[in-house]
Amino acid sequence: MAQPAEEEQAGVLRPMHTPIAIGSEQHKHLFCAVLLDTFDPYRPAVIDWPKLAPEAEARLRSLPFWGVAVETEENAGIRMQALADRTSDPLIREALALNAFEERRHREVLGHMMRFYGIELSGDITVPPPRHARWAFLRTGYGECFDSFFAFGLFDMARRANFFPPELVAVFEPVIQEEARHNLFFVNWAAYTRAALGWWRQPGFAVQRFAALAAQAANRLSSAKAVDGNNFTRTGGTALGLDLDPRRFLALCLAENERRLAPYDPRLLRPRLMPAAARLAIRLLSRGGAPR
């Protein structure tokens, strides 16, 4: 891709980006390039898993969400591949297929890790292909936006607290960053898809998007009371033994979300719902005098 031009302001060279029209060919190439041009070809089978101290390995084995994590990645890969198989645009189909590959690779990383450290799953995980590919992809995309927003913060807290040794953190860093890329691709795919539809079909797609978002939001709210098979971030802090002060944790999630999305073209749309909800929650918690 061509590098953006630069302009001089107050003696400092700054990148100058030409605005893009959402739904244009340029927009399509930019959001597909987020995946295609930044692909990391690491192979789970050759990861050099670090030898952990007995107490660190015991902590790793005790975490309760490995089965849910494997199921989540398996589900995401199947749903994304289903939409790729039904997409006629070759560039978007290629990007969706890569998205699906990376989700399946996340599942492989978890599988290799669990075998190496002797973490066992109860029963086999089988996920049937979706009957309605676009609906399934919308639900998966919004679910990943919800989950990864909190996962970014949890991952950084675990890193700072040395819950995992640096060598293990380094192994999972590209996995976490790939989720940021997936979120950016998803929100731009959704905006592009809406703009590319005829005006008479746009309201129906908007309703479908809202229904998918509402379904995932309801799922996450229900899992705040009882963990289900689609979400594991709620219990992450407790399982990791971290002190999740609400305001500080939300502020960390905001900062990590912004940091992980910062390397990508600023003209692309960013996920807005979770950052907006987090900022609102921080304001409400501050007014309510929640402990710092």
Contacts in CASP RR format, 6 or more apart in sequence:
PFRMAT RR
TARGET T0000
AUTHOR 0000-0000-0000
METHOD contacts of the structure
MODEL  1
MAQPAEEEQAGVLRPMHTPIAIGSEQHKHLFCAVLLDTFDPYRPAVIDWP
KLAPEAEARLRSLPFWGVAVETEENAGIRMQALADRTSDPLIREALALNA
FEERRHREVLGHMMRFYGIELSGDITVPPPRHARWAFLRTGYGECFDSFF
AFGLFDMARRANFFPPELVAVFEPVIQEEARHNLFFVNWAAYTRAALGWW
RQPGFAVQRFAALAAQAANRLSSAKAVDGNNFTRTGGTALGLDLDPRRFL
ALCLAENERRLAPYDPRLLRPRLMPAAARLAIRLLSRGGAPR
1 33 0 8 1.000
1 37 0 8 1.000
4 15 0 8 1.000
4 16 0 8 1.000
4 17 0 8 1.000
4 18 0 8 1.000
5 15 0 8 1.000
5 16 0 8 1.000
6 13 0 8 1.000
6 14 0 8 1.000
6 15 0 8 1.000
6 16 0 8 1.000
7 13 0 8 1.000
7 14 0 8 1.000
7 16 0 8 1.000
8 14 0 8 1.000
17 265 0 8 1.000
17 266 0 8 1.000
17 267 0 8 1.000
18 267 0 8 1.000
19 267 0 8 1.000
20 26 0 8 1.000
20 27 0 8 1.000
20 30 0 8 1.000
20 267 0 8 1.000
21 27 0 8 1.000
22 191 0 8 1.000
22 192 0 8 1.000
22 195 0 8 1.000
22 269 0 8 1.000
23 191 0 8 1.000
23 192 0 8 1.000
23 195 0 8 1.000
23 196 0 8 1.000
27 188 0 8 1.000
27 191 0 8 1.000
27 192 0 8 1.000
27 268 0 8 1.000
28 89 0 8 1.000
28 91 0 8 1.000
28 92 0 8 1.000
28 192 0 8 1.000
29 91 0 8 1.000
30 188 0 8 1.000
30 265 0 8 1.000
30 267 0 8 1.000
30 268 0 8 1.000
31 95 0 8 1.000
31 184 0 8 1.000
31 185 0 8 1.000
31 188 0 8 1.000
31 189 0 8 1.000
31 192 0 8 1.000
31 268 0 8 1.000
32 91 0 8 1.000
32 92 0 8 1.000
32 94 0 8 1.000
32 95 0 8 1.000
32 185 0 8 1.000
34 181 0 8 1.000
34 184 0 8 1.000
34 185 0 8 1.000
34 188 0 8 1.000
34 264 0 8 1.000
34 265 0 8 1.000
34 268 0 8 1.000
35 95 0 8 1.000
35 98 0 8 1.000
35 99 0 8 1.000
35 102 0 8 1.000
35 181 0 8 1.000
35 182 0 8 1.000
35 185 0 8 1.000
36 94 0 8 1.000
36 95 0 8 1.000
36 98 0 8 1.000
38 181 0 8 1.000
38 264 0 8 1.000
39 98 0 8 1.000
40 174 0 8 1.000
40 178 0 8 1.000
42 174 0 8 1.000
44 105 0 8 1.000
44 108 0 8 1.000
44 109 0 8 1.000
44 111 0 8 1.000
44 112 0 8 1.000
45 108 0 8 1.000
45 112 0 8 1.000
47 109 0 8 1.000
47 112 0 8 1.000
47 113 0 8 1.000
47 171 0 8 1.000
49 112 0 8 1.000
49 113 0 8 1.000
49 116 0 8 1.000
49 117 0 8 1.000
49 168 0 8 1.000
49 171 0 8 1.000
50 165 0 8 1.000
50 167 0 8 1.000
50 168 0 8 1.000
50 171 0 8 1.000
52 60 0 8 1.000
52 117 0 8 1.000
52 165 0 8 1.000
52 168 0 8 1.000
53 165 0 8 1.000
56 164 0 8 1.000
56 165 0 8 1.000
57 117 0 8 1.000
59 163 0 8 1.000
60 117 0 8 1.000
60 119 0 8 1.000
60 164 0 8 1.000
60 168 0 8 1.000
61 117 0 8 1.000
61 118 0 8 1.000
61 119 0 8 1.000
62 239 0 8 1.000
63 236 0 8 1.000
63 239 0 8 1.000
63 240 0 8 1.000
64 235 0 8 1.000
64 239 0 8 1.000
65 227 0 8 1.000
65 232 0 8 1.000
65 235 0 8 1.000
65 236 0 8 1.000
65 239 0 8 1.000
66 110 0 8 1.000
66 114 0 8 1.000
66 119 0 8 1.000
66 121 0 8 1.000
67 121 0 8 1.000
67 125 0 8 1.000
68 227 0 8 1.000
68 229 0 8 1.000
68 230 0 8 1.000
68 231 0 8 1.000
68 232 0 8 1.000
69 110 0 8 1.000
69 232 0 8 1.000
70 107 0 8 1.000
70 110 0 8 1.000
70 111 0 8 1.000
70 114 0 8 1.000
70 121 0 8 1.000
70 125 0 8 1.000
71 125 0 8 1.000
71 127 0 8 1.000
71 229 0 8 1.000
71 230 0 8 1.000
72 147 0 8 1.000
72 229 0 8 1.000
72 230 0 8 1.000
72 231 0 8 1.000
72 232 0 8 1.000
73 103 0 8 1.000
73 104 0 8 1.000
73 106 0 8 1.000
73 107 0 8 1.000
73 110 0 8 1.000
74 104 0 8 1.000
74 107 0 8 1.000
74 125 0 8 1.000
74 127 0 8 1.000
75 127 0 8 1.000
75 140 0 8 1.000
75 230 0 8 1.000
76 100 0 8 1.000
76 103 0 8 1.000
76 106 0 8 1.000
76 140 0 8 1.000
76 144 0 8 1.000
77 99 0 8 1.000
77 100 0 8 1.000
77 103 0 8 1.000
77 104 0 8 1.000
77 107 0 8 1.000
78 100 0 8 1.000
78 127 0 8 1.000
78 128 0 8 1.000
78 129 0 8 1.000
78 130 0 8 1.000
79 130 0 8 1.000
79 133 0 8 1.000
79 136 0 8 1.000
79 137 0 8 1.000
79 139 0 8 1.000
79 140 0 8 1.000
80 96 0 8 1.000
80 97 0 8 1.000
80 99 0 8 1.000
80 100 0 8 1.000
80 103 0 8 1.000
80 137 0 8 1.000
80 140 0 8 1.000
81 96 0 8 1.000
81 97 0 8 1.000
81 100 0 8 1.000
82 129 0 8 1.000
82 130 0 8 1.000
82 133 0 8 1.000
82 136 0 8 1.000
82 137 0 8 1.000
83 96 0 8 1.000
83 133 0 8 1.000
83 134 0 8 1.000
83 136 0 8 1.000
83 137 0 8 1.000
84 93 0 8 1.000
84 96 0 8 1.000
84 97 0 8 1.000
84 99 0 8 1.000
84 100 0 8 1.000
85 133 0 8 1.000
86 133 0 8 1.000
86 134 0 8 1.000
87 93 0 8 1.000
87 96 0 8 1.000
92 189 0 8 1.000
95 185 0 8 1.000
99 182 0 8 1.000
99 185 0 8 1.000
102 178 0 8 1.000
102 182 0 8 1.000
103 182 0 8 1.000
106 175 0 8 1.000
106 178 0 8 1.000
109 171 0 8 1.000
109 172 0 8 1.000
109 175 0 8 1.000
113 119 0 8 1.000
113 171 0 8 1.000
114 120 0 8 1.000
114 121 0 8 1.000
130 136 0 8 1.000
134 208 0 8 1.000
135 208 0 8 1.000
135 212 0 8 1.000
138 190 0 8 1.000
138 208 0 8 1.000
138 209 0 8 1.000
138 212 0 8 1.000
138 213 0 8 1.000
139 212 0 8 1.000
139 215 0 8 1.000
139 216 0 8 1.000
141 182 0 8 1.000
141 183 0 8 1.000
141 186 0 8 1.000
141 216 0 8 1.000
142 186 0 8 1.000
142 212 0 8 1.000
142 213 0 8 1.000
142 216 0 8 1.000
142 217 0 8 1.000
143 216 0 8 1.000
143 219 0 8 1.000
143 220 0 8 1.000
143 230 0 8 1.000
144 179 0 8 1.000
144 182 0 8 1.000
144 183 0 8 1.000
144 186 0 8 1.000
145 183 0 8 1.000
145 186 0 8 1.000
145 187 0 8 1.000
145 271 0 8 1.000
145 273 0 8 1.000
145 274 0 8 1.000
146 216 0 8 1.000
146 217 0 8 1.000
146 220 0 8 1.000
146 231 0 8 1.000
146 233 0 8 1.000
146 274 0 8 1.000
147 220 0 8 1.000
147 231 0 8 1.000
147 232 0 8 1.000
147 233 0 8 1.000
148 176 0 8 1.000
148 179 0 8 1.000
148 180 0 8 1.000
148 182 0 8 1.000
148 183 0 8 1.000
149 253 0 8 1.000
149 257 0 8 1.000
149 271 0 8 1.000
149 274 0 8 1.000
149 275 0 8 1.000
149 278 0 8 1.000
150 233 0 8 1.000
150 234 0 8 1.000
150 253 0 8 1.000
151 176 0 8 1.000
151 179 0 8 1.000
151 233 0 8 1.000
152 176 0 8 1.000
152 180 0 8 1.000
152 253 0 8 1.000
152 256 0 8 1.000
152 257 0 8 1.000
152 260 0 8 1.000
153 249 0 8 1.000
153 252 0 8 1.000
153 253 0 8 1.000
153 256 0 8 1.000
154 233 0 8 1.000
154 236 0 8 1.000
154 237 0 8 1.000
154 240 0 8 1.000
154 242 0 8 1.000
155 169 0 8 1.000
155 172 0 8 1.000
155 176 0 8 1.000
155 256 0 8 1.000
156 252 0 8 1.000
156 256 0 8 1.000
157 237 0 8 1.000
157 240 0 8 1.000
157 242 0 8 1.000
157 244 0 8 1.000
157 249 0 8 1.000
157 252 0 8 1.000
158 164 0 8 1.000
158 169 0 8 1.000
158 240 0 8 1.000
158 242 0 8 1.000
159 169 0 8 1.000
161 240 0 8 1.000
161 242 0 8 1.000
163 240 0 8 1.000
163 241 0 8 1.000
163 242 0 8 1.000
176 260 0 8 1.000
177 260 0 8 1.000
180 257 0 8 1.000
180 260 0 8 1.000
180 261 0 8 1.000
181 264 0 8 1.000
183 261 0 8 1.000
183 271 0 8 1.000
184 261 0 8 1.000
184 264 0 8 1.000
184 268 0 8 1.000
184 269 0 8 1.000
184 270 0 8 1.000
184 271 0 8 1.000
186 271 0 8 1.000
187 269 0 8 1.000
187 270 0 8 1.000
187 271 0 8 1.000
187 272 0 8 1.000
188 268 0 8 1.000
188 269 0 8 1.000
190 209 0 8 1.000
191 269 0 8 1.000
193 205 0 8 1.000
194 202 0 8 1.000
194 205 0 8 1.000
194 206 0 8 1.000
194 209 0 8 1.000
197 205 0 8 1.000
213 273 0 8 1.000
219 228 0 8 1.000
219 230 0 8 1.000
219 231 0 8 1.000
220 231 0 8 1.000
220 234 0 8 1.000
222 228 0 8 1.000
223 230 0 8 1.000
223 231 0 8 1.000
223 234 0 8 1.000
224 234 0 8 1.000
227 234 0 8 1.000
227 235 0 8 1.000
236 242 0 8 1.000
237 244 0 8 1.000
238 244 0 8 1.000
245 291 0 8 1.000
245 292 0 8 1.000
246 281 0 8 1.000
246 285 0 8 1.000
246 290 0 8 1.000
247 282 0 8 1.000
247 285 0 8 1.000
247 286 0 8 1.000
247 290 0 8 1.000
247 292 0 8 1.000
248 292 0 8 1.000
250 278 0 8 1.000
250 281 0 8 1.000
250 282 0 8 1.000
250 285 0 8 1.000
251 278 0 8 1.000
251 282 0 8 1.000
253 274 0 8 1.000
253 278 0 8 1.000
254 275 0 8 1.000
254 278 0 8 1.000
254 279 0 8 1.000
257 271 0 8 1.000
257 274 0 8 1.000
257 275 0 8 1.000
258 275 0 8 1.000
261 270 0 8 1.000
261 271 0 8 1.000
END
